[in-house]
Amino acid sequence: MENQYFTSDELNVKNRAFLMGDAVKVSFFVREGKLIMDEECYFYLMASMRKMRMNIPLTYTLEFFQSLFQKDIIEGKGILNGIINFQVFRNSDGVTLSKSSISYFYEVDEMDDILSVFQRPLELDIIKEINVNNNLLSNIRVHSPENIYGGIYAQENDLDDVILLNPNKRIARSTSGNLLFLEGNVIKIPKQSEGAYISPLLENFVTFLHKNNLADTQEHEIIAFESQKAEEILMISDEKGIFSVGKIRNKTFENSRFLELVESWKKSF
């Protein structure tokens, strides 16, 4: 592939997402031609922008995003099922950064049903060369070189993803999303204070399980070795979807009970 060269004018030097990774990303979900969990996703976007001290436009209402995606994605592109990955970034046009305007970009990944578990179980491994932080900004989807490094490591080692640890050597998340570990009737989930993502998709699933007494969900501090004790592991990624984990190193995992729980969840919509 031939290298391409661009001038600063062509790249728009006001775009701090390109220059400095000054952006946040949130996913919205389309299922059967309708936005689902749109209110939860909207409030997550607003919270993420506030954490990054972004100047939120008055036009950024829930109704604005509902109308935008209905017109451009559902009606305009005819997409009935998919994940809209919405990125908002800061421009360099204000007296201060906190007063600079913002712009947005989004793309949609079409799929059969965002609430279905992908058929092929994933193979993961724990990466120990790097770790992720567990501070205020670790829970939102901002620029993360750890994700890039982890993704390349996974590709080079024929893995689907890697499990990232925090500085205390406990499980935080994967590069793509959050992990749920099933042992008996208990589902253990890494705490957000451990470096896990805030996830409207995960929170909706856990709320459904709790309300219907289908499982005992507990937030935990989980050491790396505990991944080998789980009977089943599920990965929920707002960006990519829902996946069962089939293998970590030499340990293989079942997926029947998580599949049953997700199927029950789907029927609630």
C-alpha positions as CSV (number, residue, x, y, z in Angstrom):
1,M,0.0,0.0,0.0
2,E,1.5,3.3,-1.1
3,N,2.1,5.9,1.7
4,Q,-0.1,9.0,1.5
5,Y,0.9,12.5,2.7
6,F,-1.4,15.2,3.8
7,T,-0.9,18.9,4.6
8,S,-2.1,20.4,7.9
9,D,-4.9,22.1,6.0
10,E,-6.2,18.9,4.6
11,L,-6.2,17.2,8.0
12,N,-7.9,20.2,9.7
13,V,-5.6,21.1,12.6
14,K,-8.5,22.1,14.8
15,N,-9.3,18.4,15.2
16,R,-7.7,17.5,18.5
17,A,-8.9,13.9,18.2
18,F,-6.3,13.5,15.5
19,L,-3.7,15.6,17.1
20,M,-4.0,14.5,20.8
21,G,-6.6,11.9,21.1
22,D,-8.9,14.5,22.7
23,A,-12.2,12.7,22.2
24,V,-14.7,10.4,23.9
25,K,-16.7,7.6,22.4
26,V,-20.1,6.1,23.3
27,S,-22.2,3.5,21.5
28,F,-25.9,3.7,20.7
29,F,-27.8,0.5,19.8
30,V,-30.3,-0.1,17.0
31,R,-32.5,-3.2,17.3
32,E,-35.3,-4.2,15.0
33,G,-35.4,-0.6,13.6
34,K,-35.5,1.1,17.0
35,L,-33.0,2.7,19.3
36,I,-32.8,0.8,22.6
37,M,-31.2,1.9,25.8
38,D,-30.9,5.4,24.2
39,E,-31.5,7.3,27.4
40,E,-28.8,5.3,29.3
41,C,-26.4,5.8,26.4
42,Y,-27.2,9.5,26.2
43,F,-26.5,10.1,29.9
44,Y,-23.3,8.1,29.6
45,L,-22.2,10.4,26.7
46,M,-23.0,13.5,28.8
47,A,-21.1,12.2,31.8
48,S,-18.1,11.2,29.7
49,M,-18.0,14.7,28.1
50,R,-18.2,16.4,31.5
51,K,-15.3,14.2,32.8
52,M,-13.2,15.4,29.9
53,R,-14.3,19.1,30.6
54,M,-15.9,19.4,27.2
55,N,-18.1,22.3,26.2
56,I,-21.5,20.5,25.8
57,P,-23.7,22.3,23.2
58,L,-27.3,23.2,24.3
59,T,-28.5,21.3,21.2
60,Y,-27.1,18.0,22.6
61,T,-30.4,16.7,23.9
62,L,-31.7,13.2,23.9
63,E,-34.2,14.2,21.3
64,F,-31.4,15.5,19.1
65,F,-29.7,12.1,19.0
66,Q,-32.9,10.2,18.6
67,S,-33.8,12.3,15.5
68,L,-30.2,12.2,14.1
69,F,-30.0,8.4,14.2
70,Q,-33.6,7.8,13.2
71,K,-33.1,10.0,10.1
72,D,-29.6,9.1,9.1
73,I,-29.1,5.5,10.2
74,I,-32.5,3.8,10.5
75,E,-34.4,5.6,7.7
76,G,-31.5,6.9,5.6
77,K,-29.4,3.8,5.5
78,G,-32.1,1.3,6.3
79,I,-30.2,-0.3,9.1
80,L,-32.4,-2.3,11.4
81,N,-29.8,-3.8,13.7
82,G,-26.4,-2.5,14.6
83,I,-24.1,-0.5,16.9
84,I,-23.6,3.2,16.3
85,N,-20.1,4.2,17.6
86,F,-20.4,7.9,18.2
87,Q,-17.2,9.9,18.8
88,V,-17.2,13.6,20.0
89,F,-13.9,15.5,19.8
90,R,-12.7,19.0,20.9
91,N,-11.7,21.6,18.4
92,S,-8.9,24.3,19.0
93,D,-11.0,27.4,18.5
94,G,-11.8,28.7,22.0
95,V,-10.1,31.1,24.4
96,T,-9.5,28.1,26.6
97,L,-9.9,24.4,25.9
98,S,-12.9,24.0,28.1
99,K,-14.6,26.7,25.9
100,S,-13.6,25.3,22.6
101,S,-16.3,24.0,20.3
102,I,-16.8,20.3,19.7
103,S,-17.5,18.2,16.6
104,Y,-18.7,14.7,16.2
105,F,-18.2,11.7,14.0
106,Y,-20.1,8.4,13.9
107,E,-20.2,5.1,12.1
108,V,-22.4,2.1,12.3
109,D,-21.6,-1.6,12.4
110,E,-24.5,-3.6,11.1
111,M,-25.2,-7.0,12.6
112,D,-28.1,-9.5,13.0
113,D,-29.0,-8.7,16.6
114,I,-26.8,-6.8,19.0
115,L,-28.3,-8.8,21.9
116,S,-27.2,-12.1,20.5
117,V,-24.0,-13.8,21.6
118,F,-21.6,-14.2,18.7
119,Q,-21.5,-17.8,17.6
120,R,-17.7,-18.4,17.8
121,P,-16.3,-18.4,21.4
122,L,-13.2,-16.2,21.8
123,E,-9.8,-17.2,22.8
124,L,-8.1,-14.8,25.3
125,D,-5.0,-14.6,27.3
126,I,-3.8,-12.3,30.2
127,I,-1.2,-9.7,29.2
128,K,1.2,-8.7,31.9
129,E,3.6,-6.4,30.0
130,I,1.2,-3.4,30.4
131,N,-1.6,-2.5,32.7
132,V,-4.5,0.0,32.7
133,N,-5.2,2.7,35.3
134,N,-8.1,2.7,37.6
135,N,-8.8,6.4,38.0
136,L,-11.7,8.7,37.0
137,L,-11.0,8.5,33.2
138,S,-10.3,4.7,33.1
139,N,-14.1,4.0,33.1
140,I,-14.9,6.0,29.9
141,R,-13.9,5.3,26.4
142,V,-11.1,7.7,25.6
143,H,-7.8,7.3,23.7
144,S,-6.0,4.3,25.2
145,P,-2.6,3.2,23.9
146,E,-3.0,0.1,26.1
147,N,-5.9,-1.0,23.9
148,I,-3.9,-0.5,20.8
149,Y,-0.9,-2.4,22.1
150,G,-3.1,-5.2,23.5
151,G,-5.0,-5.5,20.2
152,I,-1.7,-5.9,18.3
153,Y,-0.4,-8.4,20.8
154,A,-3.6,-10.4,20.4
155,Q,-3.3,-10.5,16.6
156,E,0.4,-11.5,16.7
157,N,-0.4,-14.4,19.1
158,D,-3.5,-15.6,17.3
159,L,-5.8,-14.5,20.0
160,D,-9.1,-12.7,19.8
161,D,-8.4,-10.3,22.7
162,V,-6.4,-10.0,25.8
163,I,-7.3,-9.4,29.5
164,L,-5.8,-6.2,30.9
165,L,-4.8,-6.0,34.6
166,N,-4.7,-2.8,36.7
167,P,-1.5,-1.7,38.6
168,N,-2.6,-4.0,41.5
169,K,-2.4,-7.0,39.1
170,R,-6.1,-7.6,39.3
171,I,-8.5,-8.0,36.3
172,A,-9.8,-4.7,34.9
173,R,-11.3,-5.5,31.5
174,S,-10.3,-6.7,28.0
175,T,-9.3,-4.2,25.2
176,S,-12.9,-4.4,23.9
177,G,-15.1,-4.5,26.9
178,N,-16.0,-5.9,30.3
179,L,-15.8,-9.5,31.5
180,L,-18.3,-11.5,33.6
181,F,-17.2,-14.7,35.4
182,L,-19.8,-17.3,36.3
183,E,-19.1,-19.6,39.3
184,G,-22.1,-21.6,40.5
185,N,-25.0,-19.2,40.7
186,V,-22.7,-16.2,41.2
187,I,-21.6,-13.8,38.4
188,K,-18.5,-11.9,39.4
189,I,-17.8,-8.6,37.6
190,P,-14.7,-6.4,38.1
191,K,-15.5,-3.2,39.9
192,Q,-15.3,0.1,38.0
193,S,-12.8,1.2,40.6
194,E,-10.6,-1.7,39.2
195,G,-10.5,-0.1,35.8
196,A,-13.6,-1.6,34.2
197,Y,-15.6,0.4,31.7
198,I,-18.9,2.0,32.5
199,S,-21.2,0.2,30.1
200,P,-24.9,0.8,29.5
201,L,-25.1,-2.6,27.8
202,L,-23.6,-4.4,30.8
203,E,-25.7,-2.4,33.3
204,N,-28.9,-3.2,31.5
205,F,-28.1,-6.9,31.4
206,V,-27.1,-7.0,35.1
207,T,-30.2,-5.0,36.1
208,F,-32.4,-7.6,34.2
209,L,-30.7,-10.5,36.0
210,H,-31.2,-8.9,39.4
211,K,-34.8,-7.9,38.9
212,N,-35.7,-11.4,37.8
213,N,-33.6,-13.3,40.3
214,L,-31.8,-15.2,37.6
215,A,-28.3,-14.9,39.1
216,D,-26.5,-13.3,42.0
217,T,-24.3,-10.6,40.4
218,Q,-21.5,-9.3,42.5
219,E,-18.8,-6.7,41.9
220,H,-15.4,-8.0,42.9
221,E,-11.7,-7.4,43.0
222,I,-10.6,-10.4,40.9
223,I,-7.0,-11.6,40.7
224,A,-5.7,-12.9,37.4
225,F,-5.7,-16.6,38.6
226,E,-9.5,-16.5,39.3
227,S,-10.2,-16.4,35.6
228,Q,-9.1,-20.1,35.6
229,K,-11.7,-20.9,38.2
230,A,-14.7,-19.7,36.3
231,E,-17.1,-22.1,34.7
232,E,-18.2,-19.7,32.0
233,I,-17.0,-16.2,30.9
234,L,-19.0,-13.6,29.0
235,M,-17.5,-10.5,27.4
236,I,-19.9,-7.5,26.9
237,S,-18.5,-4.8,24.6
238,D,-20.6,-1.7,23.9
239,E,-18.4,-1.2,20.8
240,K,-18.5,-4.7,19.3
241,G,-21.3,-6.8,20.9
242,I,-21.6,-9.8,23.2
243,F,-19.2,-12.8,23.1
244,S,-18.6,-15.9,25.1
245,V,-15.1,-16.8,26.0
246,G,-14.1,-20.3,25.1
247,K,-10.5,-20.5,26.1
248,I,-7.9,-18.8,28.2
249,R,-4.5,-20.5,27.9
250,N,-5.1,-24.2,28.5
251,K,-8.5,-23.8,30.2
252,T,-11.7,-24.1,28.2
253,F,-15.1,-22.8,29.2
254,E,-18.7,-23.8,28.6
255,N,-21.2,-21.2,27.5
256,S,-24.7,-22.8,27.9
257,R,-25.8,-20.9,31.0
258,F,-24.8,-17.5,29.8
259,L,-26.4,-18.2,26.5
260,E,-29.7,-19.0,28.3
261,L,-29.5,-15.8,30.4
262,V,-28.8,-13.6,27.4
263,E,-31.7,-15.3,25.5
264,S,-34.0,-14.4,28.4
265,W,-32.7,-10.9,28.4
266,K,-33.4,-10.5,24.6
267,K,-37.1,-11.5,25.2
268,S,-37.5,-8.7,27.6
269,F,-37.2,-6.0,24.9
